[in-house]
Amino acid sequence: MNQNPQEMRPGNRYWLLIGALGFLFLFFAIFLWFRSYGDTPGPLDADTSVELLVPSGAGLGQIEQILVSKKIIRDDLRFRLLARSMDVAHRLRAGEYRFNGEMTPRQVLSKLAKGDILHHPVTIPEGSNLYQIGDILSKEGWVEKETFLRLSRDPDFITQFSIPATSLEGYLFPDTYHLFQGQSAEEIIVMMVDRFRQVQRELINSLLPDSPNPGLTSHQQVILASIIEKETGLPEERAKIASVFFNRLKRKMRLQTDPTVIYGLKNFDGNLTRKDLRTPSPYNTYMIKGLPAGPICSPGRAALAAVLQPEKGSFLYFVSRNDGSHYFSKTLTEHNRAVYRFQRK
């Protein structure tokens, strides 16, 4: 009887089985070799952390070199294979990162793909003006002060915010911002103006329906809020000082507030003189009627709220008690007595 050629001899089946098992063993060994790399921390000590900057435009190879130089990963061809198997080879983001010695290559790649970059808190105090904000940001290396000031007064740049002013003074909200390496001055300014708009909307929605109409435009409200911010640091006084200014504006009295005069001086030495009060300036509210030419600082939430909801009263004057608080008066005679009591005496 002739043997069917399709039938396989027992010996052939044996070697085929051995080959299949060998292939599976090799595949499993490669899998374990590959898997062990992805799930094994790099050479960095477990209790050590390292910060590094991935430059903009860096590719997988350059990023790998940076990570190897910082001992975050080992120099191993499996890193690139792992990045491709995770489908993140072309999605690694630039920025400043912090890695620790317990992180595996798989975790490192996930962090880079998510863009889990470092953010640094930077606080802009209430009442800061453009120059002071520029100083804070430039001293910490976030912007060049000249670039920051130029953008803050650039009409073309300001147009995007729909602000009826030639400067962003007053519109860079004082707050704690979390900045990251690589941010431009433009991006930081946009962030601060957006924060101002957010706070302004929140206050209008919560306070304005129950508040008397202040009779000021949105820009004028910011101007007045900036003056209130510089006049007092006491939360309980802001609404009362707002009422004083509103009362004076209604009676067409000059505001006569020192902070606006100081803002308009080019070289203020810390001592406000009678000559300063008589020096013409768009900000000298001892000489001009109404509000100054623009905001004099960045007002905080409480000062903005005080303009929208001023205290009811008939006070027209106030003077410092020299302890951070103010004495309020309804008549000039009473005010002069207070000035003598708290200042001249």
C-alpha positions as CSV (number, residue, x, y, z in Angstrom):
1,M,0.0,0.0,0.0
2,N,1.3,3.4,-0.9
3,Q,1.8,6.0,2.0
4,N,-0.4,9.1,1.8
5,P,2.0,12.0,1.3
6,Q,-0.3,14.2,3.4
7,E,0.2,12.0,6.4
8,M,3.1,13.2,8.7
9,R,5.5,10.8,10.1
10,P,5.8,10.6,13.9
11,G,9.3,12.0,13.7
12,N,8.3,15.0,11.8
13,R,5.5,15.8,14.2
14,Y,8.0,15.5,17.1
15,W,10.4,18.0,15.5
16,L,7.6,20.4,14.6
17,L,6.4,20.3,18.2
18,I,9.9,21.0,19.5
19,G,10.2,23.9,17.1
20,A,6.9,25.4,18.1
21,L,7.8,25.0,21.8
22,G,11.2,26.6,21.1
23,F,9.6,29.5,19.3
24,L,7.2,30.0,22.2
25,F,10.1,29.8,24.7
26,L,12.1,32.3,22.7
27,F,9.1,34.6,22.4
28,F,8.4,34.4,26.1
29,A,12.0,35.0,27.0
30,I,12.1,38.1,24.8
31,F,8.8,39.3,26.3
32,L,10.2,38.9,29.8
33,W,13.5,40.6,28.8
34,F,11.5,43.5,27.4
35,R,9.0,43.6,30.2
36,S,11.7,43.5,32.9
37,Y,13.2,46.6,31.4
38,G,10.0,48.6,31.3
39,D,9.1,47.8,34.9
40,T,12.6,48.1,36.5
41,P,13.6,51.4,38.0
42,G,16.7,53.1,36.6
43,P,20.1,53.6,38.2
44,L,19.1,56.7,40.2
45,D,19.0,56.1,43.9
46,A,15.5,55.4,45.2
47,D,15.5,58.4,47.7
48,T,16.8,60.8,45.1
49,S,14.9,63.2,42.8
50,V,16.1,65.0,39.7
51,E,14.7,68.0,37.8
52,L,15.4,68.4,34.2
53,L,14.2,70.4,31.2
54,V,13.1,68.8,28.0
55,P,13.6,71.5,25.3
56,S,11.0,72.4,22.8
57,G,11.2,70.3,19.7
58,A,13.3,67.6,21.3
59,G,12.8,64.2,19.7
60,L,12.8,60.7,21.3
61,G,16.6,60.3,20.8
62,Q,17.5,63.6,22.4
63,I,15.1,63.0,25.3
64,E,16.6,59.6,25.8
65,Q,20.1,61.1,26.0
66,I,18.9,63.6,28.6
67,L,17.3,60.9,30.7
68,V,20.4,58.7,30.5
69,S,22.7,61.6,31.5
70,K,20.6,62.2,34.6
71,K,20.6,58.4,35.5
72,I,16.8,58.3,35.2
73,I,17.0,55.4,32.7
74,R,19.7,53.1,31.5
75,D,21.3,53.4,28.1
76,D,19.3,50.6,26.5
77,L,17.8,50.1,23.0
78,R,14.6,48.8,24.8
79,F,13.7,52.4,25.8
80,R,12.9,53.4,22.2
81,L,11.1,50.0,21.6
82,L,9.1,50.6,24.7
83,A,8.1,54.2,23.6
84,R,6.9,52.8,20.3
85,S,5.0,49.9,21.9
86,M,3.3,52.5,24.1
87,D,2.5,54.7,21.1
88,V,4.1,57.7,22.7
89,A,7.3,58.1,20.7
90,H,6.0,61.2,19.0
91,R,3.9,62.5,21.9
92,L,6.5,63.3,24.5
93,R,6.1,66.9,25.6
94,A,8.6,69.6,26.4
95,G,8.9,71.2,29.8
96,E,10.4,71.0,33.2
97,Y,10.0,67.6,35.0
98,R,10.9,66.0,38.3
99,F,11.7,62.3,38.4
100,N,12.7,60.1,41.3
101,G,14.7,56.9,41.6
102,E,11.7,54.7,42.0
103,M,10.3,55.5,38.6
104,T,10.4,52.8,35.9
105,P,11.0,53.6,32.2
106,R,7.3,52.9,31.6
107,Q,6.3,55.5,34.2
108,V,8.9,58.0,32.9
109,L,7.4,57.7,29.4
110,S,3.8,58.1,30.7
111,K,4.8,61.2,32.6
112,L,6.4,62.7,29.5
113,A,3.4,61.8,27.3
114,K,1.0,63.4,29.8
115,G,3.0,66.6,30.0
116,D,3.1,66.3,33.8
117,I,5.5,69.2,34.1
118,L,6.5,71.2,37.1
119,H,4.5,74.3,38.1
120,H,6.1,77.0,40.3
121,P,3.9,79.2,42.5
122,V,4.4,82.9,41.9
123,T,2.5,85.4,44.0
124,I,1.5,88.9,42.8
125,P,0.4,91.0,45.9
126,E,-2.7,93.1,45.8
127,G,-1.9,96.7,44.9
128,S,1.1,95.9,42.7
129,N,1.6,98.1,39.7
130,L,3.0,97.1,36.3
131,Y,6.6,98.0,37.3
132,Q,6.3,95.9,40.5
133,I,4.8,93.0,38.7
134,G,7.5,93.2,36.1
135,D,10.1,93.1,38.9
136,I,8.6,90.0,40.5
137,L,8.4,88.1,37.3
138,S,11.8,89.1,36.0
139,K,13.7,88.5,39.3
140,E,12.4,84.9,39.3
141,G,13.4,84.5,35.6
142,W,9.9,84.2,34.1
143,V,10.1,87.2,31.8
144,E,12.4,90.0,30.8
145,K,11.0,93.1,32.4
146,E,11.4,95.3,29.3
147,T,9.5,92.8,27.2
148,F,6.8,92.5,29.9
149,L,6.3,96.3,30.1
150,R,6.4,96.7,26.4
151,L,3.6,94.2,25.9
152,S,1.6,95.7,28.7
153,R,1.5,98.9,26.8
154,D,1.4,97.6,23.2
155,P,-2.0,98.7,21.6
156,D,-1.9,95.8,19.1
157,F,-1.4,93.3,21.9
158,I,-4.0,94.9,24.2
159,T,-6.7,94.9,21.4
160,Q,-7.3,91.2,22.0
161,F,-8.7,91.9,25.5
162,S,-11.2,94.5,24.4
163,I,-10.0,96.9,27.2
164,P,-10.6,100.6,26.6
165,A,-7.2,101.6,27.7
166,T,-3.6,102.0,26.4
167,S,-2.2,100.0,29.2
168,L,-3.0,96.8,31.1
169,E,-2.4,98.5,34.4
170,G,-5.2,97.3,36.8
171,Y,-6.1,94.3,34.6
172,L,-3.3,91.9,35.8
173,F,-5.1,90.3,38.7
174,P,-3.1,89.9,41.9
175,D,-3.1,86.2,42.8
176,T,-0.8,83.2,43.1
177,Y,-0.1,81.7,39.7
178,H,1.5,78.4,38.9
179,L,3.9,79.0,36.1
180,F,6.1,76.5,34.2
181,Q,9.3,76.8,32.3
182,G,8.9,77.7,28.7
183,Q,6.0,80.0,29.2
184,S,6.3,83.3,27.2
185,A,5.6,86.7,28.6
186,E,2.5,86.9,26.3
187,E,1.1,83.7,27.8
188,I,1.7,84.9,31.4
189,I,0.0,88.2,30.7
190,V,-3.0,86.5,29.1
191,M,-3.3,84.2,32.1
192,M,-3.4,87.2,34.5
193,V,-6.0,89.1,32.4
194,D,-8.1,86.0,32.1
195,R,-8.0,85.6,35.9
196,F,-9.1,89.3,36.2
197,R,-12.0,88.7,33.8
198,Q,-13.1,85.6,35.8
199,V,-13.1,87.4,39.1
200,Q,-14.9,90.4,37.6
201,R,-17.7,88.1,36.2
202,E,-18.0,86.3,39.5
203,L,-18.4,89.6,41.4
204,I,-20.9,91.1,38.9
205,N,-23.0,88.0,39.0
206,S,-23.0,87.8,42.8
207,L,-23.1,91.5,43.8
208,L,-24.4,93.7,41.1
209,P,-28.1,92.6,41.1
210,D,-28.3,93.7,44.7
211,S,-26.1,96.8,44.4
212,P,-27.0,100.4,43.5
213,N,-25.9,101.5,40.0
214,P,-22.5,103.0,40.6
215,G,-22.9,105.1,37.5
216,L,-19.4,104.2,36.3
217,T,-18.2,102.3,33.2
218,S,-16.4,99.0,33.7
219,H,-13.0,100.7,33.1
220,Q,-13.9,103.5,35.6
221,Q,-14.8,100.9,38.2
222,V,-11.3,99.4,37.8
223,I,-9.7,102.8,38.2
224,L,-11.7,103.5,41.4
225,A,-11.0,100.0,42.7
226,S,-7.3,100.5,42.2
227,I,-7.4,103.7,44.3
228,I,-9.3,102.0,47.1
229,E,-6.7,99.2,47.0
230,K,-3.9,101.7,47.7
231,E,-5.8,103.7,50.3
232,T,-6.5,100.9,52.8
233,G,-5.5,97.4,53.6
234,L,-8.4,96.8,56.0
235,P,-11.2,94.7,54.5
236,E,-13.8,96.4,56.7
237,E,-12.9,99.9,55.4
238,R,-13.0,99.3,51.6
239,A,-16.7,99.7,51.1
240,K,-16.7,102.8,53.3
241,I,-13.9,104.4,51.4
242,A,-15.7,103.6,48.2
243,S,-18.7,105.4,49.5
244,V,-16.6,108.5,50.2
245,F,-15.3,108.6,46.7
246,F,-18.8,108.1,45.2
247,N,-20.1,110.9,47.4
248,R,-17.3,113.2,46.2
249,L,-17.8,112.3,42.6
250,K,-21.6,113.0,42.9
251,R,-20.8,116.4,44.4
252,K,-18.2,117.1,41.7
253,M,-15.5,117.4,44.4
254,R,-11.9,116.5,43.7
255,L,-10.9,113.1,45.0
256,Q,-7.7,114.5,46.5
257,T,-6.1,111.1,47.1
258,D,-2.3,110.8,47.6
259,P,-1.7,107.4,45.9
260,T,-2.8,108.8,42.5
261,V,-0.4,111.7,42.9
262,I,2.4,109.4,43.8
263,Y,1.6,107.2,40.7
264,G,2.0,110.2,38.5
265,L,5.4,111.2,39.8
266,K,8.4,110.0,37.9
267,N,10.9,109.9,40.7
268,F,9.0,109.6,44.0
269,D,11.4,109.3,47.0
270,G,8.9,108.2,49.6
271,N,8.1,111.7,50.8
272,L,5.0,113.4,49.3
273,T,5.5,117.2,49.4
274,R,3.3,120.2,48.8
275,K,5.1,120.7,45.6
276,D,4.2,117.2,44.5
277,L,0.5,118.0,45.2
278,R,0.8,121.1,43.0
279,T,2.6,119.3,40.1
280,P,0.2,118.9,37.1
281,S,-0.4,115.3,36.1
282,P,-3.2,113.2,34.6
283,Y,-3.1,111.4,38.0
284,N,-3.0,114.4,40.3
285,T,-6.5,114.2,41.8
286,Y,-5.8,117.3,43.9
287,M,-5.7,119.3,40.6
288,I,-8.1,117.5,38.2
289,K,-11.7,116.7,38.7
290,G,-13.1,113.2,38.6
291,L,-11.0,110.0,38.2
292,P,-7.4,109.9,37.1
293,A,-6.3,108.9,33.6
294,G,-6.3,105.2,34.5
295,P,-5.8,102.5,37.2
296,I,-2.8,103.0,39.5
297,C,-2.3,99.3,40.5
298,S,-3.9,95.9,40.3
299,P,-6.9,95.8,42.7
300,G,-7.8,92.6,44.5
301,R,-11.2,91.0,44.8
302,A,-12.3,93.0,47.9
303,A,-11.5,96.4,46.3
304,L,-13.4,95.4,43.1
305,A,-16.3,94.3,45.2
306,A,-16.3,97.6,47.2
307,V,-16.9,99.6,44.0
308,L,-19.8,97.3,43.1
309,Q,-21.3,97.4,46.5
310,P,-20.2,100.6,48.4
311,E,-21.4,101.2,51.9
312,K,-24.3,103.6,52.3
313,G,-23.3,106.8,54.1
314,S,-22.6,110.5,53.8
315,F,-18.9,110.6,54.6
316,L,-16.8,112.9,52.4
317,Y,-13.4,112.8,54.1
318,F,-11.0,110.3,55.7
319,V,-7.6,110.6,57.3
320,S,-5.1,108.0,58.5
321,R,-5.0,107.2,62.2
322,N,-1.4,106.0,61.6
323,D,-2.3,102.5,62.7
324,G,-3.6,101.2,59.4
325,S,-7.1,102.4,59.9
326,H,-8.9,105.7,59.0
327,Y,-11.1,108.3,60.7
328,F,-14.1,109.3,58.5
329,S,-15.7,112.7,58.6
330,K,-18.9,114.3,57.0
331,T,-17.8,117.9,57.1
332,L,-14.6,119.8,56.3
333,T,-14.5,121.2,59.9
334,E,-14.6,117.7,61.4
335,H,-12.0,116.5,58.9
336,N,-9.6,119.4,59.7
337,R,-9.9,118.5,63.4
338,A,-9.1,114.9,62.6
339,V,-6.1,115.9,60.5
340,Y,-4.8,118.0,63.4
341,R,-5.4,115.1,65.9
342,F,-3.9,112.3,63.9
343,Q,-1.4,114.0,61.6
344,R,-0.2,117.4,62.4
345,K,-0.2,117.1,66.2
